[in-house]
């Protein structure tokens, strides 16, 4: 029986892949044969993981996650595609928790949470889907905070920005999915 998790020939991009859940995703994808790009805000952490995995003969490299805005993420995806020739899997794992009670929540704190946790899902999908359509294959995965499902004191911003990520990803609508994405 073939390995049900065979990613040979696939290229994966993992934001926030330097430690924790992101590092576990990077490791498993690389072990399954994918060529993995770790995009992390703290480059040294990602470089250490990439070096450890590369020493095991796995294909992993690290790049700086310069920002989570549309231009930065489109640039990141474009760089991966130019360098690797394709992009098959995107995992958005980078994020954060700007905590505030509902009483202390203001526009800046809410915007910070949305900019960290929600908007990048759309920008990554928007940038990656065209290449995935060309490949006839693509997967976009989004991790989210437990605050999307569990009420915690002061978790209004992370909860508001994480809850939408627990729904199907922005590109999972009918037109792309008919093309293997």
ROLO-858613 format. One line per 10 residues: number of its first residue (from 0); their letters; for each residue x, y, z of C-alpha. Coordinates in nm, 4 decimals. Example, Ala and Ser with C-alpha at 12.3 -4.5 7.8 and 13.67 -1.06 7.14 Angstrom:
REM ROLO-858613
0> as> 1.2300 -0.4500 0.7800; 1.3670 -0.1060 0.7140
REM end
This chain:
REM ROLO-858613
0> xxxxxxxxxx> 0.0000 0.0000 0.0000; 0.1258 0.3474 -0.0881; 0.2072 0.5912 0.1884; -0.1113 0.7960 0.2401; 0.1002 1.0955 0.3388; 0.3451 1.1053 0.0498; 0.4463 1.4612 -0.0387; 0.7362 1.3827 -0.2724; 0.7669 1.6513 -0.5368; 0.5458 1.8942 -0.3431
10> xxxxxxxxxx> 0.6556 2.2367 -0.2237; 0.5160 2.3655 0.1050; 0.5305 2.7094 0.2654; 0.4758 2.7268 0.6418; 0.4448 3.0653 0.8125; 0.5365 3.0621 1.1798; 0.7148 2.7316 1.1280; 1.0139 2.7876 1.3519; 0.8833 2.6371 1.6751; 0.5893 2.4614 1.8369
20> xxxxxxxxxx> 0.3054 2.3432 1.6142; 0.4611 2.5100 1.3108; 0.7902 2.3257 1.3604; 0.6020 1.9970 1.3937; 0.4203 2.0664 1.0657; 0.7477 2.1551 0.8910; 0.9128 1.8387 1.0224; 0.6299 1.6059 0.9211; 0.5939 1.7594 0.5737; 0.9693 1.7301 0.5141
30> xxxxxxxxxx> 0.9712 1.3701 0.6403; 0.6897 1.2976 0.3938; 0.9095 1.4221 0.1092; 0.8018 1.7832 0.0602; 1.0473 2.0618 -0.0003; 0.9539 2.3021 0.2808; 1.0073 2.6755 0.3156; 0.9814 2.8063 0.6705; 0.8792 3.1729 0.6828; 0.9360 3.3001 1.0343
40> xxxxxxxxxx> 0.9583 3.6413 1.1991; 1.2572 3.5211 1.4033; 1.4849 3.3928 1.1306; 1.7492 3.2409 1.3590; 1.4935 3.0016 1.5101; 1.3793 2.8910 1.1631; 1.7376 2.8571 1.0409; 1.8211 2.6268 1.3318; 1.5260 2.4010 1.2501; 1.6091 2.4072 0.8781
50> xxxxxxxxxx> 1.9714 2.3144 0.9504; 1.8692 2.0277 1.1804; 1.6282 1.8859 0.9238; 1.8675 1.9403 0.6331; 2.1329 1.7454 0.8259; 1.8881 1.4532 0.8160; 1.8768 1.4804 0.4368; 1.5441 1.6636 0.4260; 1.4729 1.9603 0.1988; 1.4042 2.2601 0.4228
60> xxxxxxxxxx> 1.5085 2.6226 0.4066; 1.4263 2.9290 0.6118; 1.3323 3.2795 0.5044; 1.2328 3.5887 0.6941; 0.8613 3.6534 0.7308; 0.8909 4.0241 0.6584; 0.5280 4.1043 0.7300; 0.1721 3.9783 0.7266; 0.0281 4.2469 0.4995; -0.0876 4.1781 0.1447
70> xxxxxxxxxx> 0.2266 4.3036 -0.0307; 0.4666 4.1121 0.1959; 0.2747 3.7852 0.1661; 0.2297 3.8157 -0.2093; 0.6047 3.8793 -0.2320; 0.6822 3.5770 -0.0130; 0.4625 3.3447 -0.2196; 0.6077 3.4850 -0.5424; 0.9619 3.4271 -0.4167; 0.8839 3.0657 -0.3245
80> xxxxxxxxxx> 0.7283 2.9993 -0.6655; 1.0182 3.1631 -0.8504; 1.2783 2.9684 -0.6535; 1.1024 2.6295 -0.6336; 0.9096 2.6442 -0.9595; 0.5800 2.5651 -0.7904; 0.3807 2.5880 -0.4671; 0.1475 2.3100 -0.3576; 0.0794 2.3621 0.0128; 0.0498 2.6745 0.2261
90> xxxxxxxxxx> 0.0150 2.6600 0.6037; -0.0615 2.9840 0.7840; 0.0557 2.9238 1.1385; 0.1982 3.2682 1.2210; -0.0181 3.4785 1.4482; -0.0432 3.6366 1.7846; -0.2633 3.7305 2.0745; -0.3040 4.1013 2.1437; -0.5087 4.0567 2.4617; -0.7757 4.3005 2.5810
100> xxxxxxxxxx> -1.1009 4.2709 2.7690; -1.4144 4.3650 2.5807; -1.4241 4.6875 2.7818; -1.0674 4.7782 2.6816; -1.0968 4.6729 2.3194; -1.0388 4.9612 2.0801; -0.9987 4.9847 1.7049; -0.6192 4.9555 1.7196; -0.6236 4.6335 1.9253; -0.8909 4.4787 1.7072
110> xxxxxxxxxx> -0.7082 4.5767 1.3880; -0.3847 4.4290 1.5274; -0.5583 4.0960 1.5938; -0.7175 4.0888 1.2481; -0.3876 4.1825 1.0817; -0.2046 3.9018 1.2661; -0.4568 3.6219 1.2487; -0.7236 3.6703 0.9843; -0.6139 3.8910 0.6965; -0.3028 3.6844 0.6151
120> xxxxxxxxxx> -0.5258 3.3834 0.5406; -0.6836 3.5751 0.2553; -0.3592 3.7281 0.1247; -0.1803 3.3922 0.1221; -0.4714 3.2228 -0.0545; -0.4993 3.5055 -0.3054; -0.1296 3.4786 -0.3886; -0.1063 3.0977 -0.3920; -0.4244 2.9841 -0.5658; -0.3175 3.0837 -0.9199
130> xxxxxxxxxx> -0.0046 2.8659 -0.8952; -0.2044 2.5839 -0.7385; -0.4508 2.5956 -1.0257; -0.1652 2.5639 -1.2738; -0.0342 2.2616 -1.0765; -0.3798 2.1065 -1.0576; -0.3181 2.0568 -0.6870; -0.3171 2.2772 -0.3808; -0.3904 2.2763 -0.0119; -0.4198 2.5729 0.2206
140> xxxxxxxxxx> -0.4225 2.5023 0.5924; -0.4776 2.7535 0.8707; -0.4056 2.6990 1.2381; -0.5916 2.9064 1.4936; -0.6017 2.9885 1.8591; -0.7942 2.7831 2.1106; -0.9651 3.1139 2.1954; -1.1757 3.0621 1.8821; -1.3626 2.7903 2.0721; -1.2941 2.8472 2.4427
150> xxxxxxxxxx> -1.3790 3.1682 2.6285; -1.0851 3.3122 2.8204; -1.0608 3.6370 3.0126; -0.9154 3.9086 2.7915; -0.9367 3.7016 2.4764; -1.1732 3.9220 2.2753; -0.9256 4.0221 1.9995; -0.7760 3.6759 1.9450; -1.1193 3.5124 1.9588; -1.2693 3.7533 1.7058
160> xxxxxxxxxx> -0.9781 3.7091 1.4669; -0.9395 3.3328 1.5143; -1.3007 3.2194 1.4842; -1.3302 3.2845 1.1095; -1.0188 3.0736 1.0508; -1.2040 2.7681 1.1845; -1.4330 2.7812 0.8803; -1.3293 2.6608 0.5331; -1.0395 2.8626 0.3984; -1.1082 3.1541 0.1667
170> xxxxxxxxxx> -1.0112 2.9632 -0.1458; -1.2150 2.6516 -0.0783; -1.5053 2.7740 -0.2838; -1.6261 2.5841 -0.5857; -1.4182 2.7254 -0.8743; -1.0743 2.6514 -0.7252; -1.1784 2.3159 -0.5754; -1.2809 2.1819 -0.9162; -0.9186 2.2270 -1.0156; -0.7688 2.0141 -0.7392
180> x> -0.7227 2.2944 -0.4879
REM end
